[in-house]
């Protein structure tokens, strides 16, 4: 057994030496990325991430700037792609907090995921406008612009309403709707937004099919109004998806190298620590096998990310065990879409034709099931990834108890 460990450590070390020269420069820290955005906002109060430059022509940007300037107080608008693997962990709150700290100027700060239409906001030293008006203006803008509106259209309408006297009334427009809201006590009146994930708008509401036995596109009557997902143009979506995939590839490759180095330096342990160490080595080797393949598709790339996440948790457990510390209980990634981040709460039971699956889900996916709507699944070649006959689909990325590393080593990735 120890010989096998030493051999695996040697393989990990060799992987490190081979992969290190090829990996891209490490991503900046959250603070550095926020400082970059803040610096750009000093020159132009509308920041548009390069991934969306070609998607937002000058007339759309000019409309946002015009409506913002009419407010009479500083307004900073940020439009950028967000994913759980980025510097801000895909969270609008993180963007706002860090950019406000970096810019250190009073005003209204608004951020929109460019593949979405839901603006999030915070204010800093801005007594001119109440939270009640901000909340009402945001909600009315969402209702007025319709579900196929782009982010700049929604934000421009929000600013237009803010410039008007009084509190905007609820829209009477038919077939309007609003995103699921967080508890109203939270600051900023932000709505809970289902993350679009790596394809930035390519995801559509799809039915759970054989997982929850519902027809595609159906939903229960629990929600008072119908929701639709905003779809950005195909050419824009392709650009965004390519950028996000590039970043995911870079981050996953970097983690492969980092974890390999740490495993190579980890002394051989005994007992439970040895089991964790071996599991981490197996997960690392399986992820390496996938990444070494010829241009792995999105689902395989996410599978490698999941294996490395599992390997990281096993490595941390080995270190903690060797030091006599308690092993931390770290939640698994979301089974419907690992890019959503870690699961929350207790695993969720999902019935499918008499069979019950117990899956770890993020809050957004779990809430979608409770509403009777489909979660934003990781997309496969034709609908949700679980429609495919792959190891990831059969095991929901290893959350149903199957050992991913062993299956990958046996060549069970795709049948």
C-alpha positions as CSV (number, residue, x, y, z in Angstrom):
1,X,0.0,0.0,0.0
2,X,2.8,2.4,0.9
3,X,4.6,1.6,-2.3
4,X,1.4,2.6,-4.2
5,X,1.2,5.9,-2.3
6,X,4.9,6.7,-3.1
7,X,4.3,5.9,-6.8
8,X,1.2,8.0,-6.9
9,X,3.1,10.9,-5.2
10,X,5.8,10.6,-7.9
11,X,3.1,10.8,-10.6
12,X,1.6,13.8,-9.0
13,X,5.0,15.5,-8.8
14,X,5.6,14.8,-12.5
15,X,2.2,16.2,-13.3
16,X,3.1,19.4,-11.5
17,X,6.4,19.8,-13.5
18,X,4.7,19.2,-16.8
19,X,1.6,21.2,-16.2
20,X,3.1,24.2,-14.5
21,X,4.8,25.8,-17.6
22,X,1.6,25.4,-19.6
23,X,-0.9,27.0,-17.3
24,X,-2.1,30.5,-17.7
25,X,-1.2,33.3,-15.3
26,X,-3.1,32.9,-12.1
27,X,-6.4,34.9,-11.8
28,X,-6.3,38.1,-9.8
29,X,-7.6,38.3,-6.3
30,X,-11.2,39.5,-5.7
31,X,-9.8,42.8,-4.4
32,X,-7.6,43.2,-7.5
33,X,-10.5,42.6,-9.8
34,X,-12.7,45.0,-7.8
35,X,-9.9,47.6,-8.0
36,X,-9.8,47.2,-11.8
37,X,-13.5,47.8,-12.1
38,X,-13.4,50.7,-9.7
39,X,-10.6,52.3,-11.7
40,X,-12.6,52.0,-14.9
41,X,-15.7,53.5,-13.2
42,X,-13.7,56.6,-12.4
43,X,-13.3,57.2,-16.1
44,X,-16.8,56.0,-17.1
45,X,-19.6,55.4,-14.6
46,X,-20.8,52.5,-16.9
47,X,-18.5,49.5,-16.7
48,X,-19.1,46.8,-19.3
49,X,-17.0,43.7,-19.1
50,X,-15.1,43.0,-22.4
51,X,-17.1,39.8,-22.9
52,X,-20.2,42.0,-23.5
53,X,-18.6,44.8,-25.4
54,X,-19.8,43.7,-28.9
55,X,-23.3,42.8,-27.5
56,X,-24.0,46.3,-26.1
57,X,-23.9,49.0,-28.9
58,X,-23.2,52.6,-28.0
59,X,-26.8,53.6,-28.2
60,X,-27.8,51.2,-25.5
61,X,-24.9,52.4,-23.3
62,X,-25.7,56.0,-24.0
63,X,-29.3,55.5,-22.8
64,X,-28.2,54.1,-19.5
65,X,-25.7,56.9,-19.0
66,X,-28.3,59.5,-19.9
67,X,-30.9,58.2,-17.5
68,X,-28.3,57.8,-14.7
69,X,-27.0,61.4,-15.2
70,X,-30.5,62.7,-14.8
71,X,-30.7,61.3,-11.3
72,X,-28.5,64.1,-9.9
73,X,-26.4,61.9,-7.7
74,X,-23.5,59.6,-8.5
75,X,-24.5,56.3,-10.1
76,X,-22.2,53.5,-11.0
77,X,-23.4,50.7,-13.3
78,X,-21.5,47.4,-13.7
79,X,-22.4,44.8,-16.3
80,X,-20.3,41.6,-16.3
81,X,-20.6,37.8,-16.5
82,X,-20.7,36.0,-13.1
83,X,-20.0,32.3,-12.4
84,X,-19.3,30.5,-9.1
85,X,-15.7,30.0,-10.3
86,X,-14.9,33.7,-10.8
87,X,-13.2,36.1,-8.4
88,X,-16.5,37.1,-6.9
89,X,-17.9,33.5,-6.5
90,X,-20.7,34.4,-8.9
91,X,-22.3,36.7,-6.3
92,X,-23.6,40.2,-7.1
93,X,-23.3,41.1,-3.4
94,X,-19.5,40.4,-3.5
95,X,-19.1,42.6,-6.5
96,X,-21.0,45.5,-4.9
97,X,-19.2,45.2,-1.6
98,X,-15.7,45.0,-3.0
99,X,-16.2,47.6,-5.7
100,X,-17.7,50.1,-3.2
101,X,-14.7,49.5,-0.9
102,X,-12.3,50.0,-3.7
103,X,-13.9,53.2,-5.2
104,X,-14.7,54.7,-1.8
105,X,-17.2,57.2,-3.2
106,X,-20.9,57.9,-2.3
107,X,-23.5,57.0,-4.8
108,X,-25.8,54.3,-6.1
109,X,-24.0,51.1,-7.2
110,X,-25.8,48.7,-9.6
111,X,-24.6,45.4,-10.9
112,X,-26.1,43.1,-13.5
113,X,-25.0,39.7,-14.8
114,X,-24.8,40.5,-18.5
115,X,-26.6,37.2,-19.3
116,X,-29.4,38.2,-17.0
117,X,-31.9,41.1,-16.5
118,X,-32.1,41.4,-12.7
119,X,-30.2,44.5,-11.3
120,X,-28.8,44.3,-7.8
121,X,-28.0,47.5,-6.0
122,X,-26.5,49.1,-2.9
123,X,-26.1,52.7,-1.8
124,X,-23.2,54.4,0.0
125,X,-23.8,57.6,1.9
126,X,-26.8,58.5,-0.4
127,X,-29.6,60.0,1.7
128,X,-31.3,61.5,-1.4
129,X,-33.1,58.2,-2.2
130,X,-34.9,55.8,0.0
131,X,-34.6,52.1,-0.1
132,X,-38.4,52.0,-0.6
133,X,-38.1,53.9,-3.8
134,X,-35.1,51.9,-5.0
135,X,-37.0,48.7,-4.4
136,X,-40.2,49.9,-6.1
137,X,-38.3,51.3,-9.1
138,X,-36.4,48.1,-9.6
139,X,-39.5,46.0,-9.4
140,X,-41.5,48.3,-11.7
141,X,-38.7,48.3,-14.2
142,X,-38.7,44.5,-14.3
143,X,-42.4,44.5,-14.8
144,X,-42.4,47.2,-17.5
145,X,-39.7,45.9,-19.7
146,X,-40.8,42.3,-20.1
147,X,-38.8,39.1,-20.0
148,X,-37.0,39.5,-23.3
149,X,-35.5,42.8,-22.3
150,X,-31.7,43.1,-22.1
151,X,-29.9,44.2,-18.9
152,X,-29.3,47.8,-20.2
153,X,-33.0,48.3,-21.0
154,X,-34.0,47.2,-17.5
155,X,-31.4,49.4,-15.8
156,X,-32.3,52.4,-17.9
157,X,-36.0,52.0,-17.0
158,X,-35.1,51.7,-13.3
159,X,-33.1,55.0,-13.5
160,X,-35.9,56.7,-15.3
161,X,-38.4,55.7,-12.6
162,X,-35.9,56.8,-9.9
163,X,-35.8,60.3,-11.5
164,X,-39.6,60.7,-11.2
165,X,-41.2,62.1,-8.0
166,X,-42.8,59.7,-5.5
167,X,-42.8,56.0,-5.3
168,X,-43.5,54.1,-8.5
169,X,-46.7,52.0,-8.4
170,X,-47.0,48.4,-9.3
171,X,-47.2,47.8,-13.0
172,X,-50.6,46.6,-14.3
173,X,-49.0,45.2,-17.4
174,X,-50.4,41.7,-18.2
175,X,-48.2,38.7,-18.0
176,X,-45.6,40.5,-16.0
177,X,-43.7,38.9,-13.2
178,X,-40.9,39.2,-10.7
179,X,-38.0,37.1,-9.7
180,X,-38.2,35.1,-6.5
181,X,-37.4,37.5,-3.6
182,X,-35.2,37.1,-0.6
183,X,-36.6,38.0,2.8
184,X,-37.7,41.6,2.7
185,X,-35.5,42.5,5.6
186,X,-32.3,42.2,3.6
187,X,-30.7,45.4,2.5
188,X,-30.9,46.6,-1.0
189,X,-34.1,44.7,-1.8
190,X,-32.2,42.3,-3.9
191,X,-34.1,39.3,-5.5
192,X,-32.7,35.8,-5.5
193,X,-31.5,35.2,-9.0
194,X,-31.0,31.7,-10.4
195,X,-27.4,31.7,-11.7
196,X,-27.1,31.2,-15.4
197,X,-23.9,29.2,-15.0
198,X,-21.2,28.8,-17.5
199,X,-23.2,29.3,-20.7
200,X,-24.4,32.7,-19.6
201,X,-27.9,32.7,-21.0
202,X,-27.9,29.5,-23.1
203,X,-29.7,27.7,-20.3
204,X,-33.5,27.6,-20.6
205,X,-36.2,26.4,-18.2
206,X,-36.3,22.7,-19.0
207,X,-38.3,20.0,-17.3
208,X,-36.8,17.4,-15.0
209,X,-37.9,14.6,-17.3
210,X,-37.2,11.2,-15.8
211,X,-35.9,12.8,-12.6
212,X,-39.2,14.4,-11.5
213,X,-41.5,12.9,-14.2
214,X,-42.8,16.2,-15.5
215,X,-43.3,17.3,-19.1
216,X,-40.8,19.9,-20.4
217,X,-41.9,23.4,-19.9
218,X,-44.7,22.6,-17.4
219,X,-45.0,24.2,-14.0
220,X,-47.5,24.2,-11.1
221,X,-50.0,27.0,-10.5
222,X,-48.3,27.9,-7.2
223,X,-46.6,31.0,-8.7
224,X,-49.1,33.9,-9.3
225,X,-47.3,35.0,-12.5
226,X,-45.3,33.3,-15.3
227,X,-41.5,33.5,-15.4
228,X,-39.3,33.2,-18.4
229,X,-35.6,33.2,-18.7
230,X,-34.0,36.1,-20.6
231,X,-32.1,34.9,-23.7
232,X,-29.2,36.9,-25.1
233,X,-28.5,36.7,-28.9
234,X,-26.8,33.4,-30.0
235,X,-23.6,35.2,-31.1
236,X,-23.3,36.9,-27.8
237,X,-24.0,33.7,-25.9
238,X,-21.3,31.9,-27.8
239,X,-18.8,34.6,-26.9
240,X,-19.7,34.5,-23.2
241,X,-19.8,30.8,-23.1
242,X,-16.3,30.6,-24.7
243,X,-14.9,33.0,-22.2
244,X,-16.4,31.2,-19.2
245,X,-15.2,27.9,-20.5
246,X,-11.7,29.3,-21.0
247,X,-11.7,30.5,-17.4
248,X,-13.1,27.2,-16.1
249,X,-10.4,25.3,-18.0
250,X,-7.7,27.6,-16.6
251,X,-8.9,27.4,-13.0
252,X,-9.4,23.6,-13.1
253,X,-5.9,23.1,-14.6
254,X,-4.4,25.4,-12.0
255,X,-6.1,23.4,-9.2
256,X,-4.8,20.1,-10.8
257,X,-1.3,21.5,-10.5
258,X,-1.7,22.9,-7.0
259,X,-3.3,19.8,-5.5
260,X,-0.7,17.6,-7.2
261,X,2.1,19.6,-5.6
262,X,0.5,19.4,-2.2
263,X,-0.1,15.7,-2.5
264,X,3.5,15.1,-3.5
265,X,4.6,16.9,-0.4
266,X,2.2,15.2,2.0
267,X,3.9,12.6,4.2
268,X,2.4,9.1,4.2
269,X,0.0,8.8,7.1
270,X,-1.6,5.8,8.9
271,X,-5.1,4.5,9.4
272,X,-7.9,6.8,8.4
273,X,-5.5,9.5,7.2
274,X,-4.0,7.0,4.8
275,X,-7.5,6.2,3.4
276,X,-8.1,10.0,2.8
277,X,-4.7,10.4,1.2
278,X,-5.2,7.5,-1.2
279,X,-8.7,8.8,-2.1
280,X,-7.2,12.3,-2.8
281,X,-4.6,10.7,-5.1
282,X,-7.2,8.7,-6.9
283,X,-9.4,11.7,-7.5
284,X,-6.4,13.7,-8.7
285,X,-5.4,11.0,-11.1
286,X,-8.9,10.7,-12.5
287,X,-9.2,14.4,-13.0
288,X,-5.8,14.5,-14.7
289,X,-7.0,11.7,-17.1
290,X,-10.0,13.7,-18.1
291,X,-8.1,17.0,-18.6
292,X,-5.4,15.1,-20.6
293,X,-8.1,14.0,-23.1
294,X,-8.6,15.8,-26.4
295,X,-10.7,18.9,-25.8
296,X,-13.1,17.6,-23.1
297,X,-16.6,18.9,-23.5
298,X,-18.3,21.1,-20.9
299,X,-19.8,18.3,-18.8
300,X,-16.5,16.4,-18.7
301,X,-14.7,19.6,-17.7
302,X,-17.1,20.1,-14.9
303,X,-16.6,16.4,-14.0
304,X,-12.9,17.1,-13.6
305,X,-13.7,20.1,-11.4
306,X,-15.9,17.9,-9.2
307,X,-13.2,15.3,-8.9
308,X,-10.6,17.9,-7.9
309,X,-13.1,19.3,-5.4
310,X,-13.5,15.9,-3.9
311,X,-9.7,15.4,-4.0
312,X,-9.2,18.7,-2.2
313,X,-11.7,17.7,0.6
314,X,-9.9,14.3,1.0
315,X,-6.6,16.0,1.1
316,X,-7.8,18.4,3.8
317,X,-9.2,15.4,5.7
318,X,-5.8,13.6,5.5
319,X,-4.0,16.7,6.9
320,X,-6.5,17.1,9.7
321,X,-6.4,13.5,10.7
322,X,-2.6,13.5,10.7
323,X,-2.7,16.5,13.0
324,X,-5.3,15.0,15.3
325,X,-7.9,17.5,14.3
326,X,-11.6,17.0,13.6
327,X,-12.3,16.5,9.9
328,X,-14.5,19.3,8.6
329,X,-17.9,18.4,7.1
330,X,-17.8,20.2,3.8
331,X,-21.0,20.0,1.7
332,X,-20.9,18.5,-1.8
333,X,-21.4,20.6,-4.9
334,X,-24.9,21.0,-6.3
335,X,-26.0,17.8,-8.1
336,X,-28.0,19.6,-10.8
337,X,-25.3,22.0,-11.6
338,X,-21.9,21.8,-9.7
339,X,-21.2,25.3,-11.0
340,X,-23.9,26.6,-8.7
341,X,-21.5,26.0,-5.8
342,X,-22.0,23.9,-2.7
343,X,-25.3,22.4,-1.6
344,X,-27.2,23.8,1.3
345,X,-29.4,22.2,4.0
346,X,-30.3,18.6,4.0
347,X,-30.2,16.5,0.8
348,X,-33.4,16.8,-1.2
349,X,-35.6,13.8,-2.1
350,X,-36.7,13.7,-5.7
351,X,-39.2,11.1,-6.9
352,X,-38.9,9.6,-10.4
353,X,-41.3,6.9,-11.5
354,X,-41.4,5.2,-8.1
355,X,-37.7,5.7,-7.4
356,X,-36.5,8.2,-4.8
357,X,-33.2,10.0,-5.3
358,X,-31.6,11.9,-2.5
359,X,-29.5,14.7,-4.0
360,X,-27.5,17.6,-2.5
361,X,-28.8,20.8,-4.1
362,X,-28.1,24.4,-3.8
363,X,-30.8,26.7,-2.5
364,X,-31.8,28.0,-5.9
365,X,-32.4,24.5,-7.3
366,X,-34.2,23.3,-4.2
367,X,-36.5,26.3,-4.3
368,X,-37.2,25.7,-8.0
369,X,-38.4,22.2,-7.2
370,X,-40.6,23.4,-4.5
371,X,-42.2,25.9,-6.9
372,X,-42.7,23.0,-9.4
373,X,-40.4,24.6,-12.0
374,X,-37.2,23.2,-13.5
375,X,-33.8,24.1,-12.0
376,X,-31.1,25.7,-14.1
377,X,-29.3,22.4,-14.9
378,X,-25.9,22.1,-16.3
379,X,-26.6,21.8,-20.1
380,X,-25.6,18.7,-22.0
381,X,-25.8,18.2,-25.8
382,X,-29.6,18.0,-25.8
383,X,-31.1,19.5,-22.7
384,X,-30.0,18.8,-19.1
385,X,-26.8,16.8,-18.8
386,X,-28.6,13.9,-17.1
387,X,-30.4,13.0,-20.4
388,X,-27.1,11.6,-21.6
389,X,-25.7,8.2,-21.0
390,X,-22.6,9.2,-19.2
391,X,-21.0,8.6,-15.8
392,X,-21.9,12.1,-14.7
393,X,-25.6,11.5,-15.5
394,X,-25.8,8.0,-14.0
395,X,-24.3,9.3,-10.7
396,X,-25.3,12.9,-10.7
397,X,-21.6,13.8,-10.5
398,X,-21.0,11.1,-7.9
399,X,-23.6,12.3,-5.4
400,X,-25.6,9.0,-5.6
401,X,-22.8,7.0,-3.9
402,X,-20.8,5.8,-6.9
403,X,-17.0,6.3,-6.7
404,X,-16.1,8.6,-9.6
405,X,-12.4,8.1,-9.6
406,X,-12.7,4.3,-9.8
407,X,-15.3,4.5,-12.6
408,X,-13.1,6.9,-14.6
409,X,-10.1,4.6,-14.2
410,X,-12.2,1.7,-15.5
411,X,-13.1,3.7,-18.6
412,X,-16.8,4.2,-17.7
413,X,-16.9,7.9,-18.6
414,X,-19.2,7.4,-21.6
415,X,-20.9,4.2,-22.7
